[in-house]
Amino acid sequence: MSSPTTPANIGPGEFFPVVGVGPHEKPWPQDAHFDPELLLNGDRRNVLDKYRYWSVEAIVADLNTKRHKLEIAIENWQHDLNIGSVVRTANAFNVNAVHIVGKRDWNKRGAMVTDRYLTVIHHPSVADFSEHCKERGIPIIGIDNVPGSTQLESTQLPESCVLLFGQEGAGMSDEAIAVCKDLYEINQYGSTRSMNASAAGAIAMYHWALQYLPR
């Protein structure tokens, strides 16, 4: 079996690392979670080594046994390019679900297919999203530097909650702000008014993880 990162020749004296592994040596493992096509052709996906050659369905089933109580929601009114990056970070923290609020279609390029490993739920309106959370007893926590926001760095987030993010530039809509139990902002020390939405998402998720996940 080839190593997780195999050099490939791209020109005279030039090499670049190829992600993943090549075809599996025979005899092949017979466990049900292995994908015969990946065993035959190799697995070049950006997955942990423990999931090499596993089918997507098997990976999702395994992740489902250890989902965390955190959920993520993103408003999607203007086809924000940052949504994919937020989804990718949500996968890294193995959140319980991702909620897309607004337009059903969202720019998946930044997600790098990580949405396949997550439960993604669409809500056509903020009201629908709010009702969904209310029925499940999960508080909505808004992350944005709007009037009334308090410092994220000094707060203890609920273990079970939904972190709601607005769009790049416009931020959270007034309707979204109104359904939040709490609003928090990330301290900034430079000249710009706001930071990239995907960066804010990563910071907020990591802040939650420091409080509840083993290190």
N, C-alpha and C positions, 0 to 999 in steps of 0.2 A: 504494500500500500504506500502511496506517495506521502510525503510530509505535508502538514497543513499549509505551508507556503513553499511553493516550488518555483525556482527561477526559470524563466522562459526567455529564449533568445529572440530579440526583436531587431537585431541588426548587428553589424560587425562590432564586436566588443561591447554591446549594450545588452543589459538584462533588466527585467522588471519582475517583481514578485507576483506570482499567480495565486489568488486567494483560493483556499479550499484544498481539496484532495482529488486525485485522479480515480480511475476505476478501481474498485475493491478487488484485492487478490482472491482467488478461489481456493477452497470452497467458500461460498458466500454464507454469511450468518442467516439463520432461518427465522429469527424473531419477527413477529408481525409488524413491528414498528419500522422496519427497514423498507425502503422504496426500491424495487428491482431496477428501475430505470437509472436511479442515482448510483446504485451498485455497479451497474454496467458502464455508465458514461462518466462517473465522477460527480462530486458535489462541490460546486463553486459558489454556493450561497454564503452570505455573511451571517453564519450561525455559529453558536458555540461548538467547540469540538465534540462535546458529548452528544450533540444532535446531528453529527455528520451521517449522511445516508438515511436519516429518518424522513418519513413522509411529512408533509405539512400537517396533515390531520393528526399524526402521532405526536408531533411537537406541540400542537395546540392542546391536545388532550393532557399531555404532561404539564404544560403551563397552567392549565385549568385547575390542577390539584394544588397549586401554590400561589394563586392570585392574591394580591394584596388588597387591602380595603380602600385604597385610594382610587378615585375615578377622575377623569379629565374631561372637560367640556370646552369647545371652541366655537365662537360665533363665526358663521360663514355667510356673509352677505355680499362680499365683493370678490370672491374666489381668491382669497389671500394665499400667497405662495408659502407663507410660514406654517400653514396647518400641517403639511407633511412632516416638517421637522419636529413639531410638537408631538405628533403621533409616533415618530421614531423614538423620541425620548420616552414617551409613555410605555413603549414596548420594553425599553431598557430597564424600567422600573417595574415591569410586569403588573401594570395596573389592572384593576378589575374590569374596566370598560372605558371606552372613549365615546363621547357624545358630540355629534356634529349638529349645531343649532343653526337653522336657516336653510340655505340651499343644499340639496342632497349631494350634488356633484362638488367635489373639492379637489384641489391640485395634489395628486398623490406622488408626484415626482420626488419630493423631499422625504417621503416616508420610506423609500427604498424597499418597497414591498412588505415592510414590517406590519402593515395593517392586516395582513393575512393571519397573523398570530394573535390578534386582538379581537375582542368583541366591540364592534363599532355600531353605535345606535344613532339613527337620524331622527331629529325632531324638527318639524317644519316651522316651529315658532318657539319663542322663549316661554310662552305660557304652557305649551305642551311639555317642554323640558322641565319646567318648574313643577308641574303636576306629577310628572314621572318621579322626580326626586322626593316630593312630598309624600307620595304613596308608599315609598320605600323607607321613609324616615331618615334620609341622608341630607345633611345640610349643604348648601351651596356656598362656597367661599370664593369671592371675587378677587382677582389679582390685577390691580391697575392703580396707577397713581392719579386718582380722582379725589375731589373734595370729600372728606370723611374717611379716607383710607388711613389706617394706622400701620406702624412699622412691622413688616413680616418677620424681620430678623429677631425680634424680641417676643414673638408670640408662640404659643403652643397650639398647633393645629389639631383638630379632632382626628383620631385615627381613621374613622370612617367618614369620608367627605368627598365632595366633588369640587375640584379646583376649576373655576371658570375663567377663561381668557377671552379678551376681545380681539379685534383685528389690528393689524399693524397700522399705525397712524391714527386711525379713528378711535381705537380703544374700545372699551365695552360700551354697548348701547345703553341708553337710559333705562330701557325696559329690563335689560339684564342686571343692571345695578340694583334695580328695585327688588329683584327676587333673591338677592344675596343676603345670607344671614350676617356675614362679616365681609369687610373689604380691607385688603392689605396691599401695601406698596413696597417695592424693593428700593432700598436706599441707593441713591446715585450721587456721584461726586464730581462729575464733569459738567459740560455745558449743555448737553442735549436734554430735552424734556423727557424723552422716553427711550427705552432700549428695545431692541429687536424682540418681537413677541416670542419667537422660539427660544431665545436666550432667557427671557423671563420665565418661560415654562420650565426650562431645565433647572433654574435656580430654585423655583418654588417646589418642584418635585423632590429635589435633593434636600431641601429644608425639611420636608415631610419625612423623607427617608432617614435623615439623621436622628429623628425622634422615635422612629418605630421599627427600623430594620436593623438586624445585627450587623456589626462591623468587625 
